[in-house]
């Protein structure tokens, strides 16, 4: 009360017409003295102490209680009540107020009323201004089909055809020139941030003369296409002859016996090694049925010195006539061979890896394969195709000469960014490629580039009108694809840390129109439902809806690094011909020379290109614009459970595993763990994803947490080691015929070959750790959400 006492003394000393009376001054001082005494009473101090203790205890026991400052609504008998009981209370406060105070009161009232009127007037103006000119929303509503239709309807077949022809109009150029042309195209469409990223990498190119195969029994020399070695053939078909080779094969000459190994399976090798010493001999190998690198690793381990590789005509669609064509393959598993596992940037150490195998590998045509096995040209009887097979009698001695040159070349990538508005640090990647190798691989690079450019063109029309996706869309055109996805590998290795955190999904446009019969969608398990829904979405306006099953099988192209090293969900739509053989998988590893008009023969109206562009655009837009990522956690768990059941359901396989493994691996425990993963994923999807997809229950922090969990669903399934050619991501199967985990299937085969259980134990351990890691990850995600909800309560 020191402040009040000083104030009273000052008023007593000052001159005032209203305070001349000594009685009035004395009364004022008595009043202040009474109030001071009241503060000194124990009852008031006790009230303040009790209130402080209550607030402290309440905060320590329940952190979620309302911690607004406590306003005392009542108080013990104290200051105001004591004043009312004072007999002089009325006489003290019924006197006339000073004029100065009255004037001050009216001035304050006038200012207050003016401010209130201005405030109310401002609210009215703001309300009507907001009603007439609403601000644009920061993001589109989820599942907005109208928005997607607006963008996708701008994708037209004639536009894709025009872009395709423009890409092929100019003469053949190197990788950098084509990349620059794409960069100019994308920039002209309005894409703000487009970059050209170059890497100097080691390529294996044809030498100055063609590789040859000589049949020593007759002394006949052949080019890989099956034509006899002569100057006229060399002059007329020089480029095709040069580019019929295996990149990164061993170089040199080899003269040895030719051994027919068919598809090079474990059963084939067991059968052959039982009767023949295969050391330093040449294997006659069919492409297909399993990855080429895996089959070559088996042949290399067996001791072969060389391989003649061909495609059996019975494995090709009837509409395809490639019997007299040789082809190109790459033996590179991915990236610059001189910088394995790290980017080819300035200052990087370059390893001396001129050959990636000890085998001399040479692709040949089916025509030459028939000549080597001494079969007549026509092996088609009526409607039945007879697979090529070497007769059991008679030995064939051949001489194989392979010359290629390793040199450093520049490979260019074109990377364009369309920044997102809500989650700009999350990337949805869509990739095509522009890698060219003479005419090998046909013109499918132009098809994929035309499709991605047409989608970009339609998208930027909407962007120019003010719309943007929630997440950043990254447009990629890769270089060096035909040599082992070199461009995408080097870029991803260069930005590995950023991509591990930021990439949400990869949508591939690798070889989108390789046939004209069947739509073939491939997607990781978490994206299978989205791929199926996008097909029904895009066939609303079409009379013929492309109904097809979505599978999770290994796919070719630049999605490889994102799937196998980053654990990113991936998806791809493509058209292909009807398969005529169960062995026709992995035939796309061969790059055949196709003349320029082949693509337009497959799709003259470019309607298939338009369908692929709209399907690809649909899934890209949904992933980039949905508040909650459209990933399905339960489908992953179901895929794991089904793959394990398929692996152990076969009686022979189960008996074999139990015979070799004994009690080292508890198979029932493995199946039980997969069942637990399914239960946890089902709980996660129902309890967390369903509320988040309801706009009324959606909270931004919960959406971000949920998306972070969904984004990393597949990372748990990357095994440390995988056989050559097989995916490290065990969620992908080898092909449609197999439903088991690829690493377990391969391990079982190697057990048969080497009569050892070590490989199987290691593979089962990898699968067990992957499932356990995924279970822990799902459970941790649920625990985080439960803790958040408990904290809010």
N, C-alpha and C positions, 0 to 999 in steps of 0.2 A: 504493500500500500504506500510505498515511498513516493511513487509518482503522484498519487492523489493528494498526499500531504503537501508536497511542494506546490502543487497547483492551487490548493486552497490558500496557502500562505501568500502566493503571488496575487491571487484575487483579493485577499484582504488588504494588501499593501497598495494595490492599484485603485484608481478612482473610478467609481461607477455609481450612477444615480440609483441603481437598484440594490446596492449592497452597502449603503451608508450606515445602516443600523448595526450596532454592536451585537444585538440579539441574533440577528440573522447570521452574522459571521460565526458567532458561537455555536449556533445550531448546526451549521455546516461542518464545523470541526468535530462536533460531537458525533455527527453521522459517520464521518470518515473513521473516527476512533472506534465506533461500534462495529463497523465492517472489518476493521483490522483485528479486533478481538475475536470476531467470528471465525476468521481464518486460523486463529491460534487454538480454537477449540479442538479437542481430540476427535470428535465425531467427523469433522470434515477431512482431517488427515487420514483417518481410518477409511473413509470412502474412497479417497484417491488411491490409497495403497491396495485396497481390495480390487479395484478396477484394474490396476496395473498387473497384479498377480494373476487375475483371471485371464487377461490377454496373453500373458507369457505362457501360462500352462496350456491354454487352448492352442497356441501356435506350435508347441512342442509335441502335442499329442496328435494333432490332425492337421497336416500341412495343407490340406485342401479346403479347410474351412474358409468362410468369407472373412478376409482380413481387413475389411474397411475399418477406418478409425471409429472407435465406439463413441457415440454421442449420447451423453447422459440425458435421458428423457425426464427423469425425476431426480430429486436430491433430498437428503435428510433435511430436517428443520434447520434452516440456515439463513443466508443473507436476505433473500427477497421476502421470506416469510417473517423474519424479524422486523423488517421495515414496515410490513403491513400491520404488525402488532404494536408498533410505536404509536402512542396516543397523539403525537404531533404529526403523524404521517400525512393526514389530510391538509393540515395547515401548512406543512412544508411544501406540498406539491400542487396546491390549488391556487397559488398566487399567479399573477400575470407573468408570462414569459417575457424575457427581454426582447425589445424590438429587433435587435441585431440577430438574435437567434431565429425570430419569426421570418425575417427577410431571407436569412440563410436557408431556412426550411423551404420556403416557396421557390427559391432559386434551384435548390436540389430537385424539388418536385417537377419544376419546369424542364430541367435537363433530362430527368428520367423519362417523362412523358414523350419528349421529342425523340429520345433514343429508342423508346419502345415503338413509336410510330414508324421510324425509319427501319427498324428491324423487321417489323411485320410486313412493310412494303417490300423490303428486299426478299423476304421469303416468297411472297406472291410472285414477284418477277422471276425469281429463280425457278419456281415450280413450272410456270408456263414456258419459260425458255427451255427447260429440260424436256418438257413434254413435246415441244415442237421440234427440237434439235437433239435427239438422243445421241449420246456418245457411242461410237462403234464398240462392240464387245471385244474383249481381249482375245477370245478364242471362240471357235465355232462350237455349237452344241454337239455332243457325241452322237455317233450314228446318224449323221445328217446325210441321207441319200440324195437329197436335192442338191446339196453342195457338190458331192462327188459327180453327179450326173452333169452338172453345169460344166465342170472341168473336163470330164471324159468325153462329152459329146463333141468337143473341139478336136478330138483325135480322129482323123479321117484317113482312109486307105490311100486316097490320091496324094495326100500330103506326105505320107510315109514313102510312097513310090517316088515322089519328086526328090525328097531328101536322099533316098537310096541312089537314084541316078546321078545326082549331083556329086555324090561321093566317088562314084566310079567314072565320072566323065573325064577327069584329068588323067594324064599318063601315070604309070606306076611311080610311086614315090617311096622314100624311106620312111621309117617310123616317125621321125621328128616332123617331117613335112605333113604327114597325115594328121598327127596330133595338133599341129598348128592350125590346120584347116578346121578341125573340130572345135578348137578353142575359139576361133573367130565366129563360128556358127553359134556356139552357146552364148558368147558375149553379145552378139547381135540380137539374141532373143530377150535380153534384158537381165540375164543372170549377173549379179553385181560382182561376185568374188570368184573368178575363174583363174586357175593357176596351171602352169606347165611345170611338171616336176621331172627332171632328168636324172638318170643313173647310168654310170658306165659299168657294164656287166660283161661277163665272159660268155660268148656265144660259140656254138660249134656249128660251123657252116660247111657246105660242100666244098670239096677241093676243085682243082682245075679239070679233072677228068672223072667220069662216072665210075662208080663201084661196079664190079663184075663178078659173075658166078660162072665157073668153068666146070663142065662135066668131064672128068678125067677119063672115064671109060670110052667116050667117043671123041674127046678133044674139042667139043663144042663150047663156045663162049657165049654167054648171054648177059644182056643188061637186066636190071631188076624188073623191067616191064615184061620180059620174056622174049624180046626181040634179039636177034643175033647181033653180035658185035661186028659192026662195019662202019665205014666212014659216012655212008649216006644216012643211016639211022642216027648216028651221032649228030650230024648237022641238022636234021629235021626236028629232032626231039631233044635238043641239048638241055633245055631247062628242066623238062620233066625227068630226064635221066639223072641230072645232077641232084635234084631235090628229092629223089627216092633214096632216103637214107635214114639212119637212126642217130639223132643228135646225142652227143656225149658217149657214143659207143667207143670201145677200144679200136685202135687203128692197127693196120698191118695186113699180113697175108697168112692164111691157114689152109693147109691141105689135109683133109681128114675124111673119115667115113661119115656118111649122112645117116642119122638115126631118126626115125619118125616117132615123135613123142606126143602126137595128137594135140590135146589142149594143155599138156604139161601139168596135169593134176598129180596129186600124191599117188593115186592108184596107178596112173600111167607110169610114173617113175619107178614104183615098186615092181610093176610088171616088167619093165625094161631092164632094170638093174639085176633082176633075177637071172637073166640070160646073157647080158651084154656088159662088157666093160666100156663105160661111156667117157672115160678120161680123155680129154682133149679132142673129143669128137664134135660134130656139128649137129645140132638138134633142128629138126624140121617141125616148127611150132605153129599151131593155129592161134590166131588172136580171138579173144572172147572167153566167156565163162567166168573169169576172175581177172583182177588187175594184172597188167603186163609186168610191172615191176615185181610183183609178188612171184609170178611164174619164173621170171628171170633169176630171182634170188634162189629159187629151188634148183634151177639148172646149174647155177654157178656153184652152189654147195655140192651138187652131185659130181662136179668135175668137168663139165662140158667146156669146150673151148670156143664155140661159136654157135650162132642161132640164125636160121633162116625163118623169117616171120611172114605169114600170109593169112588171108581171110578166106575161109571156105565159102564157096558160092552158095551152099545150102543154108548158111547162116544169114545171108543177105535177103532183104525183101525182093520179091519177084520183079518189082518195078525198077529195081536198081541193077544196072549192068556195069559192074566194076571189075569183071574177071580179068581184063587185060590191063588193069591199072595197078602200078605199084604205089606206094604211099610213103609218108613221112611219119615218124614217131619220135617222141622225146623220152629219154631215159632219166630225165631230171625230175626229182620228186618235188621241187619247188624252190624258186629263188635263184640268185646268182651263185653258181657252184663255187666260186672263189671266195665267197663270204658267207659260209653256211651258218645260219642262225642270227646273223647281224646284218645291218644295212650296208650297201655299197656306197658309202659317202666318202668324201675326201679324208684321207688319213687312215682309212680302214686297212687292216692287214689282208693281203691277197694270198690265199693259199693256192698251191700249184696242183689243181685238180683238173687235168685235161680230160681224163676219162672217168666216168662214174661207175664203170663196171669192167671186169676183166674179160668179158665176153665180146667177141666180134659179132655185132648184131646187124643184120641186113634185111629190110622189108622187101618182099618180092610179090609179084602178081600171082593170082591163082593159075593163070596160063603157064607160068614158069614152074609152079609147084607140080602141075600135071606132067610136065615134061621130065621133071626130076624123078617122079615116081613111076614113070613109063606108063601113064594112063592115056587113053584116047581123049581127044578134045571134048567130045560130047559125053558128059557123064549124067545127063538127064534122060531118064527113061519114062516116057509118058508124062505123068504128073508127079513122079517121085524123083527126088534129088538124091543122088548117091554121094555121101561124104567122101572126101579124098582120103586115101589110105595107101601107104606103101606096101607092096607085096612082101610076103614073108621071105621069099627066096631072092637071092642075088644081093650083092653089096653095091652101093653107089659111093664112089669116091669123088669128092668135089674139091675145088680150089676156090677159096673166098678171098677177095681182095677189097679192102675197105680203106679209103683215104678221105679224111675230112680235116678241116683246119679250125683251130680254136683261136679266137681273136676277141679283143675288147671292142664293144660297140655301145652306142648310146641308145637307151630305151627310155621312151617318154610316156608319162601319164598325164591325163587332163583331169583335174579335180575342180569341181564347181560347188559352191555352197549357197543354199537358200536358207537363210537364218530363220530359226523358229522364234516365236514370240513368248511362249510360256516356259519351255524347257530348251533354250538355245544350246545348252551343253549336252544334249542327247542327240545322237546322229542316227538317222535312218539312211542306209547306204543303198544305192541302186547302181549296178555296174554292168557295162558292156566292155567290148575290147576292140581295138583297131590293129592288133598285131597282124602283120602280113608276112607271108613267106612265099614269094613268087605267086603262083596261083593255088598253092596248097591250102586246103581248108575251104576252098571255094570262095564265095563272096558273102559268107555268113557274117563276117566281121562288119560288112556294110549293112546287113540286115539288122544286127543288134544295135549298131550306132544310129541307124535311121529311126528305130523304135524309141530309143531313149531320148533322141533329139525331138521327136514328135511329142512325146509326153512332156518334155521340158517346155516346148512351145505352148502347149495347151495350158500348162500350169502357170506360166508367166502372164498369160492373158488375165487370169484371175488375180494374180499378185499385183498387177498394175492398177487394178480397181480397189486395192486396199487390203486384200486378204493375205494372210500368211498362215502356214501350218504352226502347230504348237511346238513341234520339234524340228530341228535342223535336218534338211534333206541334202545329202551329199551325192552329187552326180559324178560318176567315175568312168573314164574310158582308159582301159589299161593297155599297156604295150608289153611285148615279149611273151604273150600268152602261149603261143605255140611251142616255145622252148622250155616250158615248165612254169607258167604263171609268174614270170620273173618280175614284171612291173608291179603287180599287186603285192607280191611278197616283199619286195624291197621297200615300198612305200609303207606297208603295215609294220615291217620291222623297224623302220625309221621312227614311226609314231606309236610304237607298241604301248607305251604307258598311257598315252592319251586315249587310244582306242579301247584298251581294256576297260577303262572307266566309262567311256562315253557312247560306244556303239551299241545300239539297241537291236538292230536287225540288218541283214544283208539280203537284197532282192537281186537275183542274177538274171542277166539276159544273154547268157552264153549260148550261141548257136540256137536261136529261137525257132527257126523254121528249117528243120532237117528232113521233113517229110510233109505230107499233106493229108494224112489219114486220121491220126489219133492225137488228141490233146493229152499231154503227159505232164501233169503237175507233180513236182517234188517239193517236199517241205519237211523241216524238222518237226518232231512230234508236237512241240508247243504251238506250231503255226498251221497244223493240218486242218483244224476247224476253220480258221480264217480263209485258207485256200479253197476249201469246199464251199464256204458261203460266198466267196467272191465270184465263183462260177455261176451260181444261181442269180446273183445280183446283175451280172453283165449279160445274161441271156434273156432278160425281161423283154427287151425290144427286138429280139431275134426269133425267127421261127424255128431255128435248129439250135437247141441248147447243147453245148458240149459236156455231156455227162461223163465223168471219169473219176476214178478213185485216186486219192492222194496217197503217195507212199513216201517213206523216209529211206531212200536208197542213196548210195554214193553218186555224186554228180560231177561232171567235168567242169573245169573252168576256174575263174579267179575267186570263187567263193571259198576255195580250199583253205586258205590261211585263216579266214574269219571263222570257219567251222572248226578246224582242227587245232588251232593255236589260241584263239580267243574265246571259243565256246559261244559264238554268236548264233542265234536262230537264223536260218536261211530258207529261202524259197525260190523256186524257179518254175516258169511255165514254158513249154515248148511243144511244137508239133513234130510228129515223126510218123514213119510208115509202120504198118502192122508188122510185128515181129513174126518171123516164120520159124524160128528155132529157139529152144530154151538156152542155147549157147550164144545168143546174139548180144548179151550184155557186154559192155566194155568195148564194143566195136568202135565207138566214137573216139577212142584213143588214136585211131588211124586218121590221118589227114590226107584225103585223096585229092588229086588235082581235078577241079571241076571248072568247066568253062563259064564265062561271065554270065550267060543268060540262064544258067541252071536255076537260080533262085526265082527268076520270073517265070520259069516253066513250072516250078512247084506251086507258085502262088501268083498267077497272072493278074488277078484283080487286087492283090495285096490285102484281101479280106482276113487272111490268117494273121498277117502282121498287125492288122488293126485289132483283132481279138487279143493277141498277146500283149499289145500296148495297153489296152484297156484293163485287162486282168492285172498286169503288172502295176499300172497306175492306181487301180483300186486298192490293192493291198498296201501299196506305199503310202497312199493318202490316209488309210485307216490307221496304220501304225504311227504315222507322223502326226495325226490330228486327234486321235481318241485320248481323252483325259487319262483313262486307264489302258495300259497296253493290252491289246487283244491276244494275249498269250494264254494257253491252257495248261495249267500245272498238272491237272489230273491225267491228261493224255500222256505226259511224260512217264508218270508212274505206271500207267497201264502198259505202255510200250516196254518198260523194264520188266514188268511181271510176265508179259506174254513172251518176251525173248528168252527169259530164263525157263519158262515152262516148255517152250519149244526145244531148248537145248537138252533138257533132261527128260523129255517125254518119250524120246525114241529109246526103245528097249536096248538096242545094241549100243547106243551111245551111253546110256546110263550104266549098263554092265561094264562097258569099257572104262568109264570114269571111275567106277567103284573098284575095278580091278587094279588100276594103276595108282589111284590116290589113297586108298585105304581110309584112314581116319584123319588125314591131314587137313582136308577141307570138309566141313560139315554142310552138306548140300541142303538138308532141311532148314538149317539155320539161315542159309542164303535165301531160300524161298520165303522164310518167315520175315526176313528183313525187307524183302521186296513188298510183302503184304503190308508191313508197317508203313513203308513209304507211300503206298497207295492210300492208306487210311489218313495219314497226315496231309497228303496233297488234297484229298477230298475235303477234309476239314478246312484247310487253308482256302480252297476255292469257294466253299459255301459261306464261311464266316467272314472272310476278308474281301474277296473279290465282288461278291454279290452286293453288299452295302455300298462299296465304292462305286459301283456302276449306277447307283441311284443318285441322281443329282440332289435330292433332298437330304441325303445322308452323307454326301461327299464333303470331306474336309481336306483342304489343300495339303496339309502336312501328312495326313494318312495316305493320300494319293501318291505323294512323292515316295513315301516309305514303301508302299505296295509296289510301285513301279521299279524301285531299286531291287526288290526281291525278284520280281518277274524277269527283269533284265538278265539276271545271273543264274537263271534256272539250269541252263545246260553246262555251265562251267564245271560242275562237279563230275561230269561224265567224260572228261578228258583224261585218258590213261597216259602214263609216262612213256610207255613204249608200245609201238604197234609195228607189225610186219610191214615191209615195203609195199606201198600201194594201198594199204588198208587205212581207213580213217582212225585217227586217235579218238575221235568222238564216237563212243560206242553206241550212241542212240541211232546211228545210221547203219542200215543193213547193206550187205553186198549187192543184192538185187532183189527183184520181186519174188524169186523162187525160194529165197532163204529168209527165215524169220528169226534165226538165232543171232546172238551177238557174234560179230565177225571175228573178234579176237579169240573167242572160245571155239568157234568153228575151225579156225586156222590152227589153234593149239592142238585140237583133237587130231587134225590131219598130220601134224608134225609128230605127234606121239606114235601114230601108225608108222611113220617113215623111219623114226629113230628108235622106236621101242623104248621110250623114256617118258616118265611122267613129269619131268622138271618143267617143261614148257607149259603143260596144262596147269600145274600148281601156280605158276607165276601169273598166268592169265586169269585164273579164278580169283586170285588174290587182288588183282587190279580191279576186277568187276566188283568184288566184295567191298573194297575201299571206296569205289565210286558210289555205290548204292548207300553205304553208310554215310559218306560225306553229304550226299543229297538229303538224306533223312535228317541229319544234324542241321543242315541249312534251312530246310522247311520248318523244323521245330524251333529254331532260333528266330525265324521270322514271325511265327505265331506268338512266341514269348514276348517279342518286342511290342506287338500290337496289344497283347493282353496287359502289359505293363503300362502302356500309354492310356488305355481305357481306365485302368485302376487309378492312375494318377489323376485323370479328369474327374472321376467320381469323388 
